[in-house]
């Protein structure tokens, strides 16, 4: 049986890092060939739901890792040391970091596997970091983690290519682990969709965006495309689902709001904030389409979540979402005219239903149990 230690610092993160951490840990905990131990700082340890058969080692760190490792700050050295010592004193065959975002050094010879979800910070640094200091801290952490790792895992073939090219990780050390939607994401009945929209004061029909509000997400192109569609479909709404007030990443919600005001569409744009998964599944189920205008994505977890709910996906050609779900309709990044044209056919219910059904069928092949099995194969490559 493999003795596996896992950094659970991203458990409370509300973005893709957290979803990946929770999904793969939960799937690993169901396996009988692994003895799973989570390492977490005190606030995270008290907030997480420990999966069955998993153990927990609480590090005497006083700040939640997912909050401290923010765009405007960094984790206190005392907290990093506490996590490092807690993990280093335990006996593991392999130690796994589901995200380099909350990485801490290990003072032992335990083989490390580190997940680097993408190379967007290296590709688009000015859109990810608020200043050069944060960029430097990130670069130092990533370099340290990559040097210590026996294997580096990432979430798609496209991301693997970027990691090789931008960070020089050799193909010999690099492996791909996919992502998967949580089981909560499946098509919801019209009545549940109606009640959910009513709760969020959202009118129909509506386009849906799910994610962060960082500059590289390019919500400005989405707003301009929406403005164009409103000329033809004045009853259309746009729902923006994501944490825009408490997000720890570099974000620009004020700039996005300023653009919506300048375009005169504020009454049609709905800022939903963080949406619980049960409600999010209903919103996916009722949306005209999920729109992902991002200038870069490692995987794009909302793509498979939406597809699992039978929702069509429209994404920029820089997100590579079509590599995940082939039914995705793609438009040239930053081109709001092309985005509006790509979205226009989905205003017809028959088109939406046909493409959504195809996307749902494709999404069924993504399962966290398969991700965990692939991860175990990587762990066995480096275990003594």
VEXKE-701239 format. One line per 2 residues: number of its first residue (from 1); for each residue x, y, z of N, C-alpha, C. Coordinates in steps of 0.1 Angstrom, whole numbers, always signed. Example, Ala and Ser with C-alpha at 12.3 -4.5 7.8 and 13.67 -1.06 7.14 Angstrom:
1 = +132 -57 +78 +123 -45 +78 +132 -33 +78; +128 -22 +71 +137 -11 +71 +129 +0 +79
END
This chain:
1 = +9 -12 +0 +0 +0 +0 +9 +12 +0; +6 +22 -9 +14 +34 -10 +10 +44 +1
3 = +20 +49 +8 +18 +59 +18 +19 +73 +11; +8 +79 +9 +8 +92 +2 +4 +104 +10
5 = +13 +114 +10 +10 +126 +17 +6 +136 +6; -4 +144 +10 -10 +154 +0 -11 +168 +7
7 = -7 +178 +0 -9 +192 +5 -24 +195 +2; -31 +198 +13 -45 +202 +11 -47 +217 +12
9 = -37 +225 +10 -38 +239 +12 -48 +246 +3; -51 +240 -9 -60 +246 -18 -75 +241 -16
11 = -77 +233 -6 -90 +228 -4 -101 +238 -4; -99 +250 +2 -109 +260 +4 -109 +270 -8
13 = -100 +268 -17 -99 +277 -29 -112 +276 -37; -118 +287 -42 -130 +286 -49 -129 +285 -64
15 = -116 +285 -69 -114 +284 -83 -110 +270 -87; -104 +269 -99 -101 +255 -104 -91 +248 -95
17 = -81 +255 -89 -72 +249 -80 -79 +241 -69; -89 +247 -63 -96 +241 -52 -104 +229 -57
19 = -111 +231 -69 -119 +220 -74 -110 +208 -78; -99 +210 -83 -90 +199 -87 -85 +192 -74
21 = -81 +200 -64 -76 +195 -51 -87 +186 -45; -99 +191 -43 -110 +184 -37 -114 +172 -45
23 = -114 +173 -58 -118 +162 -67 -109 +150 -66; -96 +153 -68 -86 +142 -68 -84 +136 -54
25 = -84 +144 -44 -82 +139 -30 -94 +130 -27; -106 +134 -30 -118 +126 -27 -118 +113 -35
27 = -113 +113 -47 -112 +101 -55 -101 +92 -50; -90 +97 -46 -79 +89 -41 -83 +82 -28
29 = -91 +89 -20 -95 +84 -7 -104 +71 -8; -110 +69 -20 -118 +57 -22 -110 +45 -25
31 = -98 +47 -28 -89 +35 -33 -84 +28 -21; -82 +15 -23 -77 +6 -12 -62 +4 -13
33 = -56 +9 -24 -42 +7 -25 -33 +19 -21; -40 +28 -13 -33 +40 -9 -37 +43 +5
35 = -27 +47 +13 -29 +52 +27 -27 +68 +26; -38 +75 +26 -38 +89 +23 -38 +98 +36
37 = -28 +107 +36 -27 +117 +47 -26 +131 +42; -35 +139 +46 -36 +153 +42 -28 +162 +52
39 = -20 +171 +46 -13 +181 +54 -21 +195 +52; -25 +201 +63 -32 +214 +61 -29 +223 +72
41 = -29 +236 +69 -27 +246 +80 -40 +246 +89; -39 +252 +100 -50 +251 +110 -63 +256 +105
43 = -65 +268 +98 -78 +272 +93 -83 +263 +83; -75 +258 +74 -79 +249 +63 -84 +235 +69
45 = -76 +230 +78 -79 +217 +85 -93 +218 +91; -96 +229 +97 -109 +230 +104 -121 +233 +94
47 = -117 +237 +82 -128 +240 +72 -131 +228 +63; -121 +219 +61 -123 +208 +51 -131 +197 +57
49 = -138 +190 +48 -145 +177 +51 -136 +166 +48; -131 +159 +58 -121 +148 +57 -128 +136 +50
51 = -123 +132 +38 -129 +120 +31 -127 +108 +40; -136 +98 +38 -134 +85 +45 -121 +79 +43
53 = -115 +73 +53 -102 +65 +52 -90 +74 +51; -92 +87 +50 -81 +97 +49 -77 +101 +63
55 = -65 +104 +65 -60 +110 +78 -56 +124 +76; -55 +132 +87 -52 +146 +86 -41 +149 +96
57 = -31 +156 +91 -20 +162 +100 -22 +177 +99; -25 +183 +111 -27 +198 +111 -14 +205 +114
59 = -9 +213 +105 +3 +221 +107 -1 +234 +116; +8 +238 +125 +5 +249 +134 +7 +262 +126
61 = +1 +264 +115 +1 +276 +107 -12 +284 +109; -12 +297 +111 -23 +304 +115 -32 +310 +104
63 = -26 +310 +92 -33 +316 +81 -36 +306 +70; -48 +306 +65 -52 +296 +54 -43 +299 +42
65 = -37 +288 +37 -28 +290 +25 -35 +296 +13; -47 +293 +10 -54 +298 -1 -57 +313 +0
67 = -57 +318 +12 -59 +332 +14 -46 +340 +15; -36 +334 +21 -23 +341 +23 -15 +342 +10
69 = -16 +332 +1 -9 +332 -12 -17 +340 -22; -19 +353 -20 -28 +361 -27 -20 +369 -37
71 = -27 +376 -46 -21 +385 -56 -14 +397 -49; -18 +401 -38 -13 +413 -31 -3 +409 -19
73 = -1 +396 -17 +7 +393 -6 +14 +379 -8; +19 +374 +3 +25 +361 +3 +24 +354 +16
75 = +26 +341 +17 +25 +334 +29 +36 +337 +39; +33 +339 +51 +44 +342 +61 +54 +330 +62
77 = +66 +333 +63 +77 +323 +64 +74 +313 +76; +69 +318 +86 +66 +310 +98 +56 +299 +94
79 = +46 +303 +87 +35 +293 +82 +41 +283 +73; +49 +288 +63 +56 +279 +54 +64 +269 +61
81 = +72 +273 +71 +80 +264 +79 +72 +254 +87; +61 +259 +92 +52 +249 +100 +47 +238 +91
83 = +43 +242 +79 +38 +231 +69 +49 +222 +65; +61 +228 +62 +72 +220 +58 +77 +210 +69
85 = +77 +215 +81 +82 +206 +92 +71 +195 +94; +59 +198 +94 +48 +188 +96 +49 +177 +86
87 = +50 +181 +73 +51 +171 +62 +64 +164 +62; +75 +170 +66 +88 +164 +65 +90 +154 +76
89 = +84 +155 +87 +85 +146 +99 +77 +133 +97; +67 +134 +88 +59 +122 +86 +66 +113 +76
91 = +63 +100 +76 +69 +90 +67 +59 +87 +55; +63 +92 +43 +55 +89 +31 +64 +83 +21
93 = +58 +75 +12 +65 +70 +0 +65 +81 -11; +55 +89 -11 +54 +100 -21 +46 +111 -15
95 = +50 +124 -19 +42 +135 -14 +38 +143 -27; +25 +146 -27 +18 +152 -38 +13 +166 -35
97 = +17 +176 -44 +11 +189 -43 +1 +191 -55; -12 +191 -52 -22 +193 -63 -21 +206 -70
99 = -14 +216 -64 -12 +229 -71 +1 +235 -66; +9 +240 -74 +21 +247 -70 +18 +260 -63
101 = +5 +264 -64 +0 +277 -58 +3 +277 -43; +1 +265 -36 +3 +265 -21 +15 +256 -18
103 = +25 +256 -27 +37 +247 -25 +45 +252 -13; +51 +243 -5 +61 +246 +5 +72 +235 +4
105 = +84 +239 +8 +95 +229 +7 +94 +218 +16; +100 +206 +12 +101 +195 +21 +115 +193 +25
107 = +117 +190 +38 +131 +188 +43 +133 +173 +45; +131 +166 +34 +132 +151 +35 +135 +147 +20
109 = +138 +134 +19 +141 +128 +6 +128 +122 +0; +117 +124 +5 +105 +119 +0 +103 +124 -15
111 = +101 +115 -24 +98 +119 -38 +86 +128 -39; +87 +139 -46 +76 +148 -48 +70 +148 -62
113 = +57 +149 -62 +50 +151 -75 +42 +165 -74; +45 +174 -83 +39 +187 -82 +30 +190 -94
115 = +18 +195 -92 +9 +198 -103 +11 +213 -106; +14 +216 -119 +14 +229 -124 +4 +230 -135
117 = -7 +237 -132 -19 +236 -140 -18 +243 -154; -9 +253 -155 -7 +259 -168 +6 +268 -167
119 = +9 +275 -178 +20 +284 -178 +15 +298 -181; +2 +301 -177 -3 +314 -180 +5 +325 -173
121 = +9 +323 -160 +17 +334 -154 +29 +338 -161; +35 +328 -168 +47 +330 -175 +44 +336 -189
123 = +33 +332 -194 +29 +336 -208 +23 +350 -208; +15 +354 -197 +8 +367 -197 +10 +373 -183
125 = +23 +375 -179 +26 +380 -166 +19 +394 -162; +18 +403 -172 +12 +416 -169 -3 +415 -166
127 = -9 +404 -171 -24 +402 -169 -27 +393 -156; -16 +388 -150 -18 +379 -139 -13 +385 -126
129 = -2 +393 -127 +4 +399 -114 +2 +414 -114; -1 +419 -102 -2 +434 -101 +11 +442 -102
131 = +22 +435 -98 +35 +442 -99 +46 +432 -100; +58 +437 -102 +70 +428 -104 +74 +420 -92
133 = +71 +425 -80 +74 +418 -68 +66 +405 -67; +53 +405 -70 +45 +393 -70 +50 +383 -81
135 = +53 +389 -92 +59 +381 -103 +71 +373 -99; +80 +381 -92 +93 +375 -87 +90 +364 -77
137 = +81 +366 -67 +78 +356 -57 +73 +343 -64; +64 +345 -74 +58 +334 -81 +69 +326 -88
139 = +78 +333 -95 +88 +326 -103 +98 +318 -94; +101 +324 -82 +110 +317 -73 +103 +304 -67
141 = +91 +306 -64 +83 +294 -59 +82 +283 -69; +79 +287 -81 +77 +277 -92 +91 +270 -95
143 = +101 +278 -95 +115 +272 -98 +119 +262 -87; +116 +266 -75 +120 +257 -64 +112 +244 -65
145 = +99 +246 -67 +90 +234 -68 +94 +225 -79; +97 +230 -91 +101 +222 -103 +114 +215 -101
147 = +123 +222 -94 +136 +216 -91 +135 +204 -82; +126 +205 -72 +124 +194 -62 +116 +183 -67
149 = +107 +185 -77 +98 +175 -82 +104 +164 -90; +101 +151 -87 +105 +140 -95 +96 +139 -108
151 = +84 +143 -106 +74 +143 -117 +66 +156 -116; +63 +162 -127 +55 +174 -128 +42 +170 -136
153 = +31 +172 -130 +18 +169 -137 +11 +182 -141; +4 +181 -152 -4 +192 -157 -17 +187 -162
155 = -27 +195 -166 -40 +191 -168 -45 +189 -182; -36 +191 -192 -40 +189 -206 -28 +188 -215
157 = -29 +182 -226 -17 +182 -235 -13 +196 -239; -22 +205 -241 -19 +219 -245 -11 +225 -233
159 = -15 +223 -221 -8 +229 -209 +6 +223 -208; +7 +210 -211 +20 +203 -211 +30 +209 -221
161 = +25 +212 -233 +33 +219 -243 +38 +232 -238; +29 +240 -232 +33 +253 -226 +43 +252 -215
163 = +41 +242 -206 +50 +240 -195 +64 +236 -200; +65 +228 -210 +78 +224 -216 +85 +236 -222
165 = +77 +244 -230 +83 +255 -237 +86 +267 -228; +77 +270 -219 +79 +282 -210 +88 +280 -198
167 = +88 +268 -193 +95 +265 -180 +106 +254 -182; +107 +249 -194 +118 +240 -196 +117 +226 -189
169 = +105 +222 -186 +103 +209 -180 +104 +198 -190; +113 +188 -189 +115 +178 -199 +103 +169 -200
171 = +101 +163 -212 +90 +154 -214 +91 +142 -205; +104 +138 -202 +106 +127 -193 +100 +128 -179
173 = +99 +141 -174 +94 +143 -161 +79 +147 -161; +74 +150 -173 +61 +156 -173 +50 +146 -177
175 = +39 +147 -169 +27 +138 -171 +15 +146 -172; +4 +141 -178 -8 +148 -179 -19 +141 -171
177 = -25 +148 -162 -37 +143 -155 -49 +152 -159; -60 +146 -163 -71 +154 -167 -79 +160 -155
179 = -90 +166 -157 -99 +171 -147 -112 +165 -150; -122 +167 -141 -135 +161 -143 -145 +169 -135
181 = -158 +169 -140 -168 +176 -133 -172 +168 -120; -176 +176 -110 -182 +169 -98 -195 +163 -101
183 = -199 +152 -95 -211 +145 -98 -224 +154 -97; -223 +165 -90 -234 +174 -88 -238 +180 -102
185 = -229 +180 -112 -232 +186 -124 -239 +176 -134; -252 +178 -135 -260 +170 -145 -272 +179 -148
187 = -279 +176 -160 -290 +185 -164 -301 +186 -153; -306 +198 -151 -317 +200 -141 -330 +203 -148
189 = -341 +200 -142 -354 +202 -148 -357 +217 -149; -366 +221 -159 -369 +235 -161 -374 +242 -148
191 = -382 +235 -140 -387 +242 -128 -376 +246 -118; -366 +237 -117 -354 +241 -108 -346 +252 -114
193 = -345 +252 -128 -338 +263 -134 -346 +276 -132; -359 +276 -133 -367 +288 -131 -366 +293 -117
195 = -367 +284 -107 -366 +289 -93 -352 +294 -90; -342 +288 -96 -328 +293 -94 -326 +307 -100
197 = -331 +309 -112 -330 +322 -118 -338 +332 -110; -349 +328 -105 -358 +337 -97 -350 +342 -85
199 = -343 +332 -78 -335 +335 -66 -324 +345 -69; -318 +344 -81 -307 +354 -84 -312 +366 -92
201 = -325 +367 -94 -331 +378 -101 -326 +379 -115; -325 +367 -121 -319 +366 -135 -330 +363 -145
203 = -331 +371 -155 -341 +369 -165 -336 +360 -176; -346 +355 -184 -342 +345 -195 -346 +352 -208
205 = -339 +348 -219 -327 +339 -220 -315 +346 -215; -305 +338 -211 -292 +344 -206 -280 +336 -211
207 = -269 +344 -213 -256 +338 -215 -250 +337 -201; -240 +328 -200 -234 +325 -187 -219 +325 -188
209 = -213 +333 -179 -198 +332 -177 -196 +327 -163; -186 +317 -162 -182 +312 -148 -167 +313 -147
211 = -162 +319 -137 -148 +320 -135 -144 +332 -127; -131 +335 -128 -126 +347 -121 -127 +359 -130
213 = -122 +370 -124 -123 +383 -131 -109 +389 -134; -99 +380 -135 -86 +385 -139 -85 +390 -153
215 = -76 +399 -156 -75 +405 -169 -74 +395 -180; -67 +384 -178 -66 +375 -189 -78 +367 -192
217 = -89 +368 -184 -102 +362 -187 -109 +370 -198; -105 +382 -200 -110 +390 -212 -125 +392 -212
219 = -130 +396 -201 -145 +398 -200 -149 +411 -208; -140 +419 -212 -143 +431 -220 -148 +427 -233
221 = -142 +417 -239 -146 +412 -252 -160 +406 -251; -163 +399 -240 -176 +393 -238 -187 +404 -237
223 = -184 +415 -230 -193 +426 -228 -196 +432 -242; -186 +434 -249 -188 +441 -263 -196 +432 -272
225 = -194 +419 -271 -202 +410 -279 -216 +409 -275; -218 +409 -262 -232 +410 -256 -239 +422 -260
227 = -232 +433 -260 -238 +446 -265 -243 +445 -279; -236 +438 -287 -240 +437 -301 -252 +428 -302
229 = -252 +417 -295 -264 +408 -295 -277 +414 -290; -275 +424 -280 -287 +430 -275 -294 +439 -285
231 = -287 +443 -295 -294 +451 -306 -304 +442 -313; -301 +429 -314 -310 +419 -321 -320 +412 -311
233 = -315 +410 -299 -323 +403 -289 -323 +411 -276; -332 +421 -276 -332 +430 -264 -336 +424 -251
235 = -341 +411 -252 -345 +405 -239 -334 +396 -233; -323 +396 -240 -311 +387 -235 -305 +393 -223
237 = -300 +384 -214 -293 +388 -202 -279 +381 -202; -270 +387 -194 -257 +381 -192 -254 +379 -177
239 = -251 +366 -173 -249 +363 -159 -234 +360 -157; -228 +367 -148 -214 +365 -145 -213 +359 -131
241 = -209 +346 -131 -208 +338 -118 -194 +337 -114; -190 +342 -103 -177 +341 -98 -174 +351 -87
243 = -165 +348 -78 -162 +356 -67 -154 +369 -71; -161 +380 -71 -154 +393 -76 -151 +402 -64
245 = -154 +399 -52 -151 +407 -41 -141 +401 -31; -141 +388 -29 -132 +382 -20 -121 +374 -27
247 = -120 +375 -40 -110 +367 -48 -96 +371 -44; -87 +361 -42 -73 +364 -38 -64 +366 -50
249 = -70 +364 -62 -61 +366 -74 -62 +380 -79; -54 +384 -88 -54 +397 -94 -66 +398 -103
251 = -75 +408 -99 -87 +409 -107 -90 +423 -110; -100 +425 -119 -103 +439 -124 -118 +441 -125
253 = -126 +437 -115 -141 +439 -116 -145 +453 -118; -138 +463 -113 -142 +477 -114 -140 +481 -129
255 = -130 +477 -136 -128 +480 -150 -139 +474 -158; -143 +462 -155 -154 +455 -162 -167 +462 -160
257 = -169 +466 -148 -182 +474 -145 -182 +487 -152; -170 +494 -153 -169 +507 -160 -173 +505 -175
259 = -168 +494 -181 -172 +492 -195 -186 +489 -197; -193 +481 -188 -207 +478 -189 -215 +491 -188
261 = -210 +500 -179 -217 +513 -177 -215 +522 -190; -203 +522 -196 -201 +529 -208 -209 +524 -219
263 = -211 +511 -220 -219 +506 -231 -234 +507 -228; -238 +511 -216 -252 +512 -213 -260 +499 -211
265 = -253 +489 -207 -259 +476 -206 -260 +471 -191; -257 +479 -182 -256 +475 -168 -269 +468 -163
267 = -280 +472 -168 -293 +466 -163 -294 +451 -168; -287 +448 -178 -288 +434 -184 -277 +425 -179
269 = -267 +431 -172 -256 +423 -167 -258 +420 -153; -257 +407 -149 -260 +403 -135 -248 +397 -129
271 = -243 +404 -118 -231 +399 -111 -236 +390 -99; -234 +377 -101 -240 +367 -92 -231 +365 -80
273 = -218 +368 -81 -209 +364 -70 -207 +349 -70; -201 +344 -59 -199 +330 -58 -212 +322 -58
275 = -213 +312 -66 -226 +304 -67 -223 +290 -63; -230 +285 -53 -229 +271 -49 -232 +261 -60
277 = -225 +250 -59 -226 +240 -71 -240 +236 -75; -249 +234 -65 -263 +230 -68 -269 +241 -77
279 = -268 +254 -73 -273 +264 -81 -266 +266 -94; -253 +264 -94 -245 +265 -107 -250 +255 -117
281 = -253 +242 -112 -257 +232 -121 -270 +236 -128; -279 +243 -121 -292 +247 -126 -289 +259 -136
283 = -280 +268 -133 -277 +279 -142 -271 +274 -155; -262 +264 -154 -257 +258 -166 -268 +252 -175
285 = -277 +245 -168 -288 +238 -175 -297 +247 -183; -299 +259 -178 -308 +268 -184 -301 +278 -194
287 = -288 +279 -194 -281 +290 -202 -282 +287 -217; -282 +298 -224 -281 +297 -239 -268 +291 -242
289 = -257 +295 -235 -244 +290 -237 -235 +294 -226; -225 +287 -223 -214 +291 -214 -204 +298 -223
291 = -199 +310 -220 -190 +317 -228 -176 +318 -220; -166 +314 -227 -152 +314 -221 -143 +322 -230
293 = -142 +335 -228 -134 +344 -237 -119 +344 -234; -115 +336 -224 -101 +337 -218 -90 +337 -229
295 = -79 +344 -225 -68 +344 -234 -58 +333 -231; -62 +324 -222 -54 +313 -218 -61 +304 -207
297 = -61 +291 -209 -66 +282 -199 -58 +269 -200; -55 +264 -188 -48 +251 -188 -58 +239 -192
299 = -70 +240 -186 -80 +230 -189 -93 +237 -191; -98 +245 -182 -111 +251 -183 -122 +242 -177
301 = -121 +240 -164 -131 +231 -158 -145 +235 -160; -149 +248 -161 -163 +251 -164 -168 +245 -177
303 = -158 +242 -186 -162 +237 -199 -169 +223 -197; -162 +214 -189 -168 +201 -187 -180 +201 -177
305 = -180 +211 -168 -192 +212 -159 -204 +216 -167; -202 +226 -176 -214 +230 -184 -218 +219 -194
307 = -208 +212 -200 -212 +202 -209 -219 +190 -202; -215 +187 -190 -222 +177 -182 -236 +180 -180
309 = -239 +193 -180 -253 +198 -177 -261 +200 -191; -254 +196 -202 -261 +198 -215 -261 +212 -220
311 = -251 +220 -215 -250 +234 -219 -240 +236 -230; -243 +242 -241 -233 +245 -252 -221 +254 -246
313 = -210 +252 -252 -198 +260 -248 -193 +268 -260; -190 +281 -258 -184 +289 -268 -171 +295 -262
315 = -160 +293 -268 -147 +296 -262 -138 +303 -272; -128 +310 -267 -118 +316 -276 -108 +305 -281
317 = -102 +308 -292 -92 +299 -297 -79 +298 -289; -78 +306 -278 -66 +305 -270 -69 +296 -257
319 = -82 +292 -255 -85 +284 -243 -83 +269 -246; -83 +266 -259 -82 +252 -263 -93 +243 -257
321 = -105 +249 -254 -116 +242 -249 -121 +231 -258; -119 +233 -271 -124 +223 -281 -116 +211 -280
323 = -104 +211 -274 -96 +199 -272 -102 +191 -261; -109 +197 -252 -116 +191 -241 -129 +185 -245
325 = -138 +194 -250 -151 +191 -255 -152 +195 -270; -152 +185 -279 -151 +188 -293 -163 +196 -298
327 = -175 +195 -291 -186 +202 -295 -185 +217 -292; -175 +222 -286 -173 +236 -283 -172 +244 -296
329 = -178 +255 -296 -177 +264 -308 -167 +275 -304; -157 +277 -314 -146 +285 -311 -146 +298 -319
331 = -141 +309 -313 -140 +322 -320 -126 +327 -318; -121 +336 -327 -108 +342 -325 -108 +351 -312
333 = -98 +349 -304 -97 +357 -292 -97 +372 -294; -103 +379 -285 -104 +394 -285 -113 +399 -296
335 = -119 +391 -304 -128 +395 -315 -142 +395 -311; -148 +406 -307 -162 +406 -302 -172 +405 -313
337 = -168 +409 -325 -177 +407 -336 -179 +392 -339; -168 +385 -339 -168 +370 -342 -175 +363 -330
339 = -173 +368 -318 -180 +361 -307 -195 +363 -308; -199 +375 -311 -214 +377 -313 -219 +368 -324
341 = -212 +366 -335 -216 +358 -346 -217 +343 -342; -207 +339 -333 -207 +325 -329 -218 +322 -319
343 = -222 +332 -311 -232 +330 -301 -246 +330 -308; -248 +338 -319 -261 +340 -324 -269 +328 -327
345 = -263 +317 -333 -272 +305 -336 -278 +299 -323; -271 +301 -312 -276 +294 -299 -288 +301 -294
347 = -292 +312 -299 -305 +319 -295 -317 +310 -300; -314 +301 -309 -325 +292 -314 -324 +280 -305
349 = -335 +276 -298 -335 +265 -288 -331 +252 -295; -335 +249 -307 -331 +237 -313 -316 +235 -315
351 = -309 +246 -318 -295 +245 -320 -289 +243 -306; -293 +250 -296 -288 +248 -283 -290 +234 -278
353 = -301 +228 -280 -304 +215 -275 -295 +204 -282; -293 +206 -295 -286 +196 -303 -271 +196 -299
355 = -265 +208 -298 -251 +210 -294 -249 +206 -280; -259 +210 -271 -258 +206 -257 -258 +191 -255
357 = -266 +184 -262 -267 +170 -261 -254 +163 -265; -248 +168 -276 -235 +163 -280 -224 +166 -269
359 = -224 +178 -264 -214 +181 -253 -216 +172 -241; -229 +170 -237 -231 +161 -225 -226 +147 -227
361 = -227 +142 -239 -222 +129 -242 -207 +128 -241; -200 +139 -246 -186 +139 -245 -181 +141 -231
363 = -188 +148 -223 -184 +151 -209 -185 +138 -200; -192 +128 -205 -194 +116 -197 -181 +108 -195
365 = -171 +111 -204 -159 +103 -203 -149 +109 -193; -152 +120 -187 -144 +126 -177 -149 +122 -163
367 = -140 +114 -156 -144 +109 -143 -132 +111 -133; -135 +115 -121 -124 +117 -111 -117 +103 -107
369 = -125 +93 -108 -119 +79 -105 -108 +76 -115; -110 +80 -128 -100 +78 -138 -88 +87 -136
371 = -90 +99 -131 -79 +108 -128 -71 +103 -117; -78 +98 -107 -70 +92 -95 -62 +80 -99
373 = -67 +72 -108 -60 +60 -113 -47 +64 -121; -49 +75 -129 -37 +80 -136 -27 +86 -127
375 = -32 +93 -116 -23 +98 -106 -15 +88 -99; -22 +77 -96 -15 +66 -89 -4 +60 -97
377 = -6 +59 -110 +5 +54 -119 +17 +63 -119; +15 +76 -118 +26 +86 -117 +33 +84 -103
379 = +25 +83 -92 +31 +81 -79 +40 +68 -79; +35 +58 -85 +43 +45 -85 +56 +46 -93
381 = +56 +55 -103 +69 +57 -110 +80 +62 -101; +77 +70 -91 +87 +76 -83 +88 +70 -69
383 = +79 +61 -65 +79 +56 -51 +91 +46 -50; +97 +44 -38 +108 +35 -36 +104 +21 -39
END
